[in-house]
């Protein structure tokens, strides 16, 4: 799974990746994505120039509080918060 996440980010280098319904990503994929992002940050590789944009219709604050969504991934994604309410 980690290799899949790394490949997706590599293909999108210089561009953006949009993840719709981010709350539905299985925990194993969330953990793999965090590992890849951590490795890119530590290595200071140019692949870190990928924008990771996510969308959701539920409160990720609540999902994190319930343990259903990774707090580390939430921290990474919650740079700019846009709400329609």
N, C-alpha and C positions, 0 to 999 in steps of 0.2 A: 504494500500500500504506500509505503514511504517513497518508493521509486516512482510510482504513478504520480504522486503529488509533485515530486521533483521534476518529472518530465512535463507536466502541465505548465508549471512555472517557467521552465526552460523554453518551451514553445512560445510562451507569451512575453518573453523578454522584450522590454521596450514598449510594452502595451499594457492591456488590462485583462483581468480575469473576473467575470461576474458570476457569483454563486447565488442563485435564486433559492429561496427557502432554506437558508443556511441552518436553521434550527433542525432540519431533517437529516443533516449529515451524521452518520453513525459515529459514535465516540472513537472507534478505532481510526477512522479517517481524520477526525479532529486532531487526535494525538499525532498521527503521521504528518499532518500539515504543520503542526507546531514544531515538530522535530526538524523538518525541512527549513522552515523560516528561521529557526534558531541557528542551524548550520550555515545558512546563507549570511546571516548577520555576523556570526563569528568569523567567517572567512572573508567578509567584506567583498563578496563577489558581485560583479555587475548584474547577475540575475536578480539581485534584490531590487532592480529597477522596475519590477512588475507591480502594477497597482492591483490590489486585491479588494474588490468591491463586493459587498454582500447585501442581500435583501431578505426581509422577513416580515411576516404579518403578525408575529407574536412578540411579546416582551422577552428579550434575551436576558434582561435583568432577572426576571422571574425564573427563567430556565436555569441560569447560573445558580441562583439561590436554592433551587430544588435539586441541584446536582446533575441536571439533565444536559447541561452544556458546559464545555470546558471554560473555566474562568481565565485561563491563559490565552485561549483563542479569542475569547470575548475582549480581553485587553488589547490584543493585536488588531482586532477589527474595529474597535470603538474609538477611532481617531476623530472622525467627523460623524456626528449623530444627526440624522435628519428625520424628523417626525411629521406625520401628516395631521396629527391631532393637536 
